[in-house]
Amino acid sequence: MASVLVASNRGPVSYARGEDGELDARRGGGGLVSGLSAVSSRDSLWVCAALGEGDREAVRRGIGEPGVRMLDIEPEVYADAYNGIANSVLWFLHHHLYDTPREPVFDAEFRRRWGSYRAYNRAFAEALAAEADDGAAVLVQDYHLALVPGMLRELRPDLRIGHFTHTPWVSSEYLRMVPDDIVEELLWGMLGADELGFHTWGWASTFIGCCSQRDDSTGTAQGVWPSGDPWRGVEWRRHGVGKGRTRVRAYPLGVDGDELRSLAHRPEVDEALARLRAEVGERRTIVRVDRTELSKNILRGLLAYRELLTVHPEWRDRVVHLASAYPSRQDLESYRAYTASVTELAAEINAEFGTADWQPVIVSVEDDFTRSLAAYRLADVALVNPVRDGMNLVAKEIPVVSDAGCALVLSTGAGAYNELREDALAVNPFDVSETAEALHTALTMPRPERADRTKRLAATATALPPQRWFLKQLDALREQKS
Ligand code: G6P
């Protein structure tokens, strides 16, 4: 039994068959992994889904890490829940990604998948209910598991339940396209938590806005904004249950500066940096690092770079755009098509402007953190232009490891913009011309100014590192119920 539990779709470890035919464990990084390391693994448990065949085999053979429980959910149910609902519906809603003349379509197929999403959430709620000590704190993560708080509350009213959303939250206007019974299930699923966390107050307020003045078959809800208190929330009355309050707060995740700097100065990063320098020569660099993700706006970033080379031809042969865009969610056709378009557009730009000894864009499709860290250190300019993003940690990581200072071109749609706005060059992510001009301003920024801004950006970026981010939420949950 555990006193602190974390639940997320993707866990801290995954299994794949190595060349020798044996199952290899691959440990992931990221904020949650270092966050949970603040708590002793004797008392904590991470519940996650088995994502592929390797994971499923590990579960069946009883292979696992201490403190991690993987759920072997039926592959079809999992695919419907993860690809069919979480990534195709909820992710699209939160990031405003729909091409509305054609999508979304809420039909019988959607309802079938929603049934799987429900079953997948229930599998998590049941596992958590079975593993949690009396009064344990449970921190549920993200849009994959939005129904878990409500389900878990019913099974175990003694628990302290938190839910953290790593994405933006959909506006009430946009949410209206979803059938009301589904909205009802989603919002009341979340309201089963004692506390809901978001990366910014903006997303938190949008969530409260979606719950406010609700009067539906589950109950009634109202947003509350007490003056002088560090929290906001939703007061609710649920038919047959009674009344309660769910607190809603912002916990803007930051990066661990010391850890990141030491990772960025390992010998293999120095070697990768030397290789990049040899490729780039004396030219300036514009760096971006993303999953090939629709919301990251990689295509408009490339269009802006093309416009920069057109409108400011003085940069031809004097700059290289290093774009790391590693494949993501390739089970979805829209992501496969997007990945192909990124590569095609980069090739077009290279064909249009490239010369025998200058390749204007270098796209890397490897998920290679060592190379990314080297690119971070080298960057003169960082381009982070998502259409919407819960936070975007790349915008926080680059200033922390930059060798000589780096100008940050940052979308106003990124959660990170709230904290970094003063020292970043703000762009409307849809405005390609504005982005091209911001790249030009960034490239011409005097080095001392760049270095000063980078120093301030790095200080802000490290204000709430993962361990403190995690413990703060844990403390808030414990303090609320005691
Ligand atoms: C976002 C989500 C995470 C997710 C990650 C990678 O950051 O908030 O929950 O794990 O993307 O996406 P994937 O689908 O590969 O897990």
Boltz pocket constraint, residues with backbone or C-beta under 6 A from the ligand:
constraints:
  - pocket:
      binder: B
      contacts: [[A, 10], [A, 142], [A, 166], [A, 167], [A, 328], [A, 329]]
      max_distance: 6.0
